[in-house]
Amino acid sequence: MDYAGLGKRNQFPINRPLTDAEHAARYDQKKPRNAPVMDFLSVIKINSNYIELVDRWYPVRGFWAWLSVVLGVFSLAAAGALVYSVFLPVGDPMVSEVGPAILFIVMSLGFLLFAWFGAWYAFKVDCLGYTHYPIRLSRRTRQVHFFRQDGTVLKVPWDALFLTLCETKSPLAGSTYDLRAHVLDADGETVRESFSLGYPSPLGNAESIDKFWAFLQPYMEAEDGVERTWRHLKENTGYLIPVDGRKEGWRWSIVQNYAWTGHWPWLQFIGSPVLGLNAIGRMFAMWTSKVPQWPEEVEQENPVEADDPYVLTWRDNGPIGWWELYWPLICTVIGVGGYVGVIVWVVSGLWR
């Protein structure tokens, strides 16, 4: 899955000049794009003063959680078996010559130790950070607040951001795209900090960023942007992300985990062995992570008026439907149940 930019060893490249591709794919804050409007299930809340979004990693959380546990347990078990083999007597069918056996064991332990540390890093990033890293865009003050991975907050003027289409390649996710926000040095060319402002799910393409821009840009720039954005969310989206000051519940973990495959119920069933593990991993990651809290000065700078007619939060969500929750829940039970059945069968065979 696409975790580009998450973790200290995986951050977006900074302290570098802008590339020609970034210049060519720039999004001008003042220029809308003629594309269908799509929010890609990214909004936490909206009102007349600001809109708050989730980060690009939020949709795929949980994958590193279960994969790191599986890899870590396997590495420890394999290392234990190798250490045990050291004590096998010479002449044992498993040890014909001491020298090659010891060399093999040492090399294998080194590899397994490397794998275990990789698993620990992935576990720490996915499970011991924050449930999400929100981005708040203030229409009233024209400031953008980004909650960093270390818990600090970046504040930068909306008009000062260099916004561009960026492509990321990974072995598991292939090519993915996001709307990247660069904070530039005084020279206007050197990237000092970067974060993702919009992410159209792992299945999105370059055109998807135009659709997201058609959703986001009017809120900050159009005279009727607040009403247009509010109306789109109210009439077309159906759901806002339920993480405002809280952790998502297990039901939403199921919904969010399968959301990007929502148009293909058959794919959810076929992929249930992996998607089911990912759902369990997501629940665990959300349970062990902290809820981000904006500093008091950010909240004071962005008040919500009591009589604001354009307030919309997850509390305004409609009921979650069959295909959004209950079918994915069945797929999760089938997918995870298959692993449980195999484990029970293996353990029962060992006790015979």
C-alpha positions in Angstrom: 0.0 0.0 0.0 1.0 3.6 -0.5 2.7 5.0 2.6 4.9 7.5 0.7 6.0 10.3 3.0 5.1 8.6 6.3 7.9 8.0 8.8 11.3 9.7 9.2 13.0 7.4 6.7 10.3 7.8 4.1 9.6 11.5 4.0 9.1 13.6 0.9 12.4 15.0 -0.5 13.1 18.5 0.7 16.1 20.9 0.6 16.1 20.7 -3.1 15.1 22.8 -6.1 11.8 22.4 -7.8 11.8 20.1 -10.8 10.7 20.9 -14.3 7.9 18.4 -13.9 6.6 20.2 -10.8 6.6 23.5 -12.6 4.7 22.0 -15.5 2.1 20.4 -13.3 1.6 23.4 -11.0 -1.9 24.3 -9.7 -2.5 28.1 -9.5 -4.6 29.0 -6.5 -6.5 31.5 -8.6 -7.3 29.2 -11.5 -10.1 26.6 -11.2 -10.0 23.3 -13.3 -12.8 22.2 -15.5 -13.4 18.7 -14.1 -16.1 16.8 -12.2 -16.2 17.7 -8.5 -15.0 14.9 -6.2 -13.8 15.1 -2.6 -12.6 11.4 -2.4 -14.0 10.9 1.1 -11.4 13.3 2.6 -13.4 15.9 4.6 -13.6 15.8 8.4 -15.7 19.0 8.8 -16.6 22.2 7.1 -18.0 25.6 8.1 -17.9 29.2 6.8 -14.4 29.8 8.2 -12.5 26.6 7.4 -12.5 23.1 6.0 -10.5 20.3 7.6 -9.2 17.3 5.6 -7.5 14.0 6.5 -4.0 13.2 5.3 -3.0 11.0 2.4 -2.1 8.0 4.6 -5.4 7.8 6.4 -7.2 5.8 3.7 -4.6 3.0 3.7 -3.8 2.7 7.4 -3.7 -0.8 8.8 -1.6 -2.5 6.1 1.7 -2.0 7.8 0.1 -2.9 11.2 -0.8 -6.5 10.4 2.2 -7.0 8.0 4.7 -5.8 10.6 3.2 -8.2 13.2 3.3 -11.2 10.8 6.9 -10.3 9.7 8.0 -9.7 13.3 6.6 -12.9 14.7 8.0 -14.9 11.8 11.5 -13.3 12.2 11.6 -14.1 15.9 10.4 -17.6 15.5 12.9 -18.3 12.7 15.7 -16.7 14.7 14.8 -18.9 17.7 14.8 -22.0 15.5 18.3 -21.1 14.2 19.7 -20.4 17.7 18.3 -23.8 18.8 20.0 -25.5 15.9 23.4 -24.2 17.2 23.0 -26.6 20.1 22.4 -29.7 17.9 25.3 -32.1 18.3 27.8 -32.6 15.5 26.8 -35.7 13.6 23.1 -34.9 13.9 21.5 -35.3 10.4 20.8 -31.6 10.4 24.4 -30.7 11.0 26.9 -32.5 8.9 29.8 -30.0 9.2 30.2 -27.4 11.9 31.8 -24.5 9.9 29.3 -24.1 7.1 26.4 -24.6 9.6 27.6 -21.8 11.9 28.2 -19.5 8.9 24.7 -20.2 7.6 23.3 -19.5 11.0 25.1 -16.2 11.5 24.1 -14.9 8.1 20.5 -16.0 8.6 20.3 -14.4 12.0 21.7 -11.1 10.5 19.0 -11.2 7.8 16.2 -12.0 10.3 17.4 -9.3 12.6 17.2 -6.8 9.7 13.7 -8.0 8.9 12.7 -7.7 12.6 13.9 -4.1 12.8 12.0 -3.3 9.5 8.9 -4.8 11.0 9.3 -2.7 14.2 9.8 0.5 12.1 6.6 -0.2 10.1 4.7 -1.1 13.3 5.8 2.1 15.1 4.9 4.3 12.1 1.4 2.8 11.7 0.4 2.0 15.3 2.4 4.4 17.6 1.8 7.8 16.0 -1.5 9.6 15.5 -4.8 8.3 14.1 -4.5 10.9 11.4 -2.6 14.1 10.5 -5.3 16.7 9.7 -5.0 19.7 7.4 -7.1 22.8 8.1 -7.6 25.4 5.4 -8.9 28.7 6.7 -10.9 30.7 4.2 -11.2 33.6 6.7 -7.5 34.0 7.5 -6.2 32.4 4.3 -3.8 30.2 6.3 -3.2 26.5 6.0 -2.4 24.5 9.2 -0.8 21.0 8.8 -0.4 18.7 11.7 3.1 17.2 11.4 4.1 13.6 12.3 6.0 14.8 15.3 2.9 16.6 16.7 3.9 20.1 15.8 1.9 22.3 13.5 3.0 24.0 10.3 1.2 27.3 9.5 1.7 28.8 6.1 -0.3 31.3 4.0 -2.5 29.6 1.3 -1.2 31.9 -1.4 2.5 31.1 -0.5 2.2 27.4 -1.2 3.5 25.9 -4.4 0.8 23.3 -5.3 1.6 20.7 -7.9 0.8 17.2 -9.1 3.2 14.6 -7.8 3.6 10.9 -8.7 4.9 8.2 -6.4 5.9 4.7 -7.4 6.0 1.7 -5.1 6.2 -2.1 -5.6 2.8 -2.7 -4.0 0.7 0.3 -5.1 2.3 1.1 -8.4 2.0 4.7 -9.5 -0.1 6.9 -7.2 -0.8 10.6 -7.3 -1.4 13.4 -4.9 -1.7 17.2 -4.7 1.6 18.1 -3.1 2.0 21.4 -1.2 5.6 22.7 -1.1 6.8 25.4 1.3 9.5 27.3 -0.6 12.5 29.3 0.6 12.8 33.0 0.0 14.4 32.2 -3.4 11.1 30.8 -4.6 12.8 27.6 -5.9 14.1 25.6 -3.0 11.7 23.2 -1.3 11.9 23.4 2.5 8.9 21.4 3.5 6.3 19.3 1.7 3.0 17.7 2.6 0.1 16.2 0.7 -3.0 18.3 0.4 -5.1 15.8 -1.5 -5.1 12.1 -2.3 -7.6 10.3 -4.5 -7.1 6.8 -3.0 -4.7 4.1 -4.3 -6.7 3.7 -7.5 -6.7 7.4 -8.4 -4.9 8.8 -11.5 -3.5 12.1 -12.5 -7.0 13.3 -13.7 -8.3 12.6 -10.2 -6.3 15.5 -8.9 -8.1 17.8 -11.2 -11.4 16.5 -9.8 -10.2 17.1 -6.2 -9.0 20.6 -7.2 -12.4 21.3 -8.6 -13.8 20.5 -5.2 -11.2 22.3 -3.0 -10.2 25.4 -5.0 -13.7 27.1 -5.0 -13.9 26.9 -1.2 -10.8 29.0 -0.8 -11.3 31.3 -3.9 -14.9 31.5 -5.2 -17.3 34.1 -3.9 -19.9 31.4 -3.3 -17.3 28.7 -2.5 -18.6 27.9 1.0 -22.1 27.2 -0.2 -20.9 25.2 -3.2 -18.6 23.0 -1.2 -21.2 22.5 1.6 -23.9 21.6 -0.9 -21.6 19.1 -2.7 -20.8 17.4 0.6 -24.4 17.4 1.7 -25.9 16.1 -1.5 -23.3 13.9 -3.1 -20.8 12.6 -0.5 -23.1 11.2 2.2 -20.3 10.8 4.8 -17.7 12.9 6.5 -14.8 11.3 8.3 -15.8 10.6 12.0 -12.4 11.5 13.6 -13.1 15.0 14.9 -11.7 14.8 18.5 -12.1 11.1 18.6 -10.9 7.8 17.2 -12.8 6.1 14.5 -15.0 3.2 15.6 -14.6 -0.4 14.3 -17.6 0.1 12.0 -15.9 3.0 10.3 -12.6 1.1 10.1 -14.5 -1.5 8.0 -16.2 1.1 5.9 -12.9 3.1 5.2 -10.9 -0.1 4.6 -13.1 -1.2 1.8 -14.1 2.2 0.5 -11.7 2.3 -2.4 -13.1 -1.0 -3.7 -16.7 0.1 -3.1 -17.7 -0.3 -6.8 -16.6 -3.9 -7.0 -18.3 -6.1 -4.3 -16.9 -9.2 -6.1 -13.4 -7.8 -5.7 -14.0 -7.2 -2.0 -15.0 -10.9 -1.7 -12.1 -12.2 -3.7 -9.6 -9.9 -1.9 -11.0 -10.7 1.6 -8.0 -12.7 2.8 -5.9 -9.5 2.4 -8.6 -6.8 3.0 -9.8 -8.7 6.0 -6.4 -8.6 7.6 -6.1 -5.0 6.7 -9.4 -4.2 8.4 -8.2 -5.9 11.6 -4.8 -4.1 11.3 -6.6 -0.8 10.9 -8.7 -1.3 14.0 -5.5 -2.1 16.0 -3.6 0.9 14.5 -6.4 3.3 15.4 -6.7 1.8 18.9 -3.0 2.2 19.7 -2.5 5.7 18.0 -3.1 9.1 19.6 -5.8 11.5 18.6 -4.3 14.8 17.2 -5.2 18.0 19.0 -4.8 21.4 17.5 -3.0 24.0 19.6 -5.3 26.5 21.3 -4.1 29.3 19.1 -5.3 27.4 16.0 -8.7 26.9 17.5 -9.0 30.6 18.6 -7.9 31.7 15.1 -10.6 29.6 13.5 -13.9 29.9 15.5 -17.1 28.3 14.5 -20.0 30.8 14.6 -23.1 29.6 16.5 -25.4 30.7 13.7 -23.3 29.4 10.8 -25.7 27.7 8.4 -22.8 25.8 6.6 -21.5 23.7 9.5 -21.2 20.1 8.6 -19.5 17.3 10.6 -19.7 13.5 10.8 -22.6 13.9 13.2 -24.6 14.9 10.1 -23.8 11.6 8.3 -26.7 9.5 7.2 -27.0 5.8 8.2 -24.3 3.5 6.8 -25.8 1.2 4.2 -25.5 -2.5 3.4 -22.9 -2.3 0.8 -20.8 0.2 2.8 -20.7 -1.7 6.1 -22.4 -5.1 6.2 -21.1 -6.7 3.0 -17.5 -5.6 3.8 -18.0 -7.0 7.4 -19.1 -10.3 5.9 -16.0 -10.3 3.7 -13.8 -9.5 6.7 -15.2 -12.4 8.7 -14.7 -14.8 5.7 -11.2 -13.6 5.0 -10.0 -13.7 8.6 -12.0 -16.8 9.4 -10.0 -18.7 6.8 -6.8 -18.0 8.6 -8.3 -18.9 11.9 -9.5 -22.2 10.4 -6.0 -23.0 9.1 -4.4 -22.3 12.4 -6.9 -24.4 14.3 -6.4 -27.3 11.9 -2.6 -27.1 12.2 -2.7 -26.9 16.0 -5.1 -29.7 16.3 -2.9 -31.8 14.1 0.1 -31.2 16.3 -1.8 -32.3 19.4 -2.7 -35.7 17.9 
